[in-house]
Amino acid sequence: MLSRRRFIETASLSLIALLTPFQAVAAWASQAFKANSLDAAYLQLFNSTSFTATRKVQIVTPQTAKNPNAVPIKISANLPNVQSISIFIETANSPLVATFQLSAATTPFVSTRIKMVKTDVLIVVVKTAEKLYTNRKKISLINNHCGS
């Protein structure tokens, strides 16, 4: 029979074992968010700068965004075994905007809003169990200087 002390020890060790990979992923991704170039962010996040361009990664966003503080973006991937979807802005000082880790049971779809400073190219990288896929879309911003 399991004593209370043994149960607490086992439960504590199990919890530490479960949380350690999450802490490692968080530390790993934080370096990618600090990267100041696309290639540096790609290397930190994927350990590669080689991607396959495909239309199976679909980006739905306005061609011209009226509010640069909240540009709506929807991304879906018609690919098997999607593990993550990552969003980059091509010429931003910190190009990695967001990365979403997905489980096998999740539909590869993400909807979010991002902040943009200027007209730029949105780059999406989808990581599958086999390779890395990408697609891109230019988003223009309307310069509204009337103070509203």
PLY file of the C-alpha trace (Angstrom):
ply
format ascii 1.0
element vertex 148
property float x
property float y
property float z
element edge 147
property int vertex1
property int vertex2
end_header
0.00 0.00 0.00
1.16 3.52 -0.84
1.91 5.75 2.14
0.98 9.41 2.14
4.65 10.44 2.05
5.42 8.16 -0.89
2.33 9.42 -2.75
3.39 13.08 -2.30
6.95 12.30 -3.41
5.72 10.47 -6.52
3.18 13.17 -7.36
5.80 15.93 -6.93
8.33 14.17 -9.15
5.67 13.55 -11.78
4.65 17.21 -11.75
8.27 18.34 -12.12
8.77 15.92 -15.00
5.65 17.27 -16.73
6.53 20.95 -16.28
10.20 20.76 -17.29
9.51 20.38 -21.06
7.14 23.39 -20.96
9.80 25.53 -19.28
12.36 24.41 -21.86
9.99 25.31 -24.73
9.30 28.72 -23.18
13.02 29.47 -22.88
13.63 28.22 -26.41
10.87 30.37 -27.92
11.92 33.47 -25.97
15.21 33.56 -27.89
13.29 33.47 -31.18
11.13 36.40 -30.05
14.30 38.37 -29.19
15.87 37.73 -32.62
16.35 40.87 -34.72
16.34 39.26 -38.17
14.18 36.71 -39.96
17.00 34.19 -40.36
17.95 34.45 -36.69
14.32 33.91 -35.64
13.98 30.96 -38.06
17.14 29.34 -36.71
16.07 29.81 -33.09
12.57 28.46 -33.67
13.11 25.77 -36.33
16.89 25.26 -36.52
16.48 25.83 -40.27
15.97 28.56 -42.86
14.76 26.17 -45.57
11.01 26.09 -46.25
8.68 24.77 -48.95
6.34 27.43 -50.34
2.77 26.18 -50.64
-0.76 27.45 -51.08
-1.88 24.76 -48.63
-1.02 27.35 -45.97
-3.86 29.85 -46.36
-3.73 33.40 -45.04
-6.93 35.41 -44.77
-6.38 39.06 -43.93
-7.36 42.37 -45.46
-5.04 43.59 -48.23
-5.38 47.04 -46.73
-5.66 47.30 -42.96
-7.51 50.31 -41.53
-6.37 49.83 -37.94
-2.65 49.00 -37.66
-3.07 48.24 -33.94
-5.35 45.26 -34.61
-4.89 43.67 -38.03
-7.10 40.54 -38.18
-5.41 37.38 -39.43
-6.77 33.89 -40.00
-4.41 31.07 -40.91
-5.29 27.51 -41.86
-3.16 24.66 -43.13
-4.41 21.84 -45.31
-1.45 19.66 -44.32
-1.12 16.47 -42.25
0.59 16.31 -38.85
0.79 20.06 -38.19
2.80 20.75 -35.04
2.96 24.55 -35.05
1.94 27.71 -36.87
4.23 30.74 -36.59
3.68 34.30 -37.77
6.45 36.69 -38.83
6.61 40.26 -40.16
9.35 40.48 -42.78
11.07 43.78 -41.91
10.08 44.19 -38.25
12.79 44.76 -35.64
11.59 41.57 -33.93
10.11 39.55 -36.82
8.48 36.74 -34.79
4.98 37.91 -33.88
3.45 34.68 -32.56
3.90 30.94 -32.54
1.16 28.43 -31.74
1.96 24.83 -30.74
-0.78 22.45 -31.89
-1.61 18.91 -30.87
-2.41 16.17 -33.36
-6.08 16.37 -32.35
-6.27 20.09 -33.19
-7.51 21.49 -36.49
-4.61 23.52 -37.93
-6.32 26.92 -37.73
-5.37 30.13 -35.94
-7.23 33.44 -35.71
-5.58 36.45 -34.08
-4.91 40.16 -34.40
-1.46 41.66 -34.73
0.01 45.14 -34.54
1.87 46.46 -37.57
3.97 49.61 -37.84
4.05 49.94 -41.63
3.07 48.19 -44.85
4.92 44.89 -44.75
4.89 41.22 -45.71
3.27 38.71 -43.36
5.07 35.35 -43.41
3.52 32.19 -42.00
5.58 29.06 -41.32
3.81 25.78 -40.62
5.85 23.01 -39.04
4.68 19.46 -39.71
6.20 16.20 -38.59
7.92 15.95 -42.00
8.99 19.47 -43.03
8.48 23.24 -42.86
6.00 25.00 -45.16
5.49 28.70 -45.78
3.25 31.26 -47.42
3.32 35.05 -47.42
1.03 37.99 -48.01
1.64 41.72 -48.27
-0.52 43.87 -46.01
-0.84 47.59 -46.72
-1.70 50.05 -43.97
-3.86 53.12 -44.40
-2.07 56.13 -42.96
-4.73 58.00 -41.03
-3.31 61.27 -39.70
-6.58 62.89 -38.66
-6.11 61.84 -35.04
-9.03 59.42 -34.84
0 1
1 2
2 3
3 4
4 5
5 6
6 7
7 8
8 9
9 10
10 11
11 12
12 13
13 14
14 15
15 16
16 17
17 18
18 19
19 20
20 21
21 22
22 23
23 24
24 25
25 26
26 27
27 28
28 29
29 30
30 31
31 32
32 33
33 34
34 35
35 36
36 37
37 38
38 39
39 40
40 41
41 42
42 43
43 44
44 45
45 46
46 47
47 48
48 49
49 50
50 51
51 52
52 53
53 54
54 55
55 56
56 57
57 58
58 59
59 60
60 61
61 62
62 63
63 64
64 65
65 66
66 67
67 68
68 69
69 70
70 71
71 72
72 73
73 74
74 75
75 76
76 77
77 78
78 79
79 80
80 81
81 82
82 83
83 84
84 85
85 86
86 87
87 88
88 89
89 90
90 91
91 92
92 93
93 94
94 95
95 96
96 97
97 98
98 99
99 100
100 101
101 102
102 103
103 104
104 105
105 106
106 107
107 108
108 109
109 110
110 111
111 112
112 113
113 114
114 115
115 116
116 117
117 118
118 119
119 120
120 121
121 122
122 123
123 124
124 125
125 126
126 127
127 128
128 129
129 130
130 131
131 132
132 133
133 134
134 135
135 136
136 137
137 138
138 139
139 140
140 141
141 142
142 143
143 144
144 145
145 146
146 147
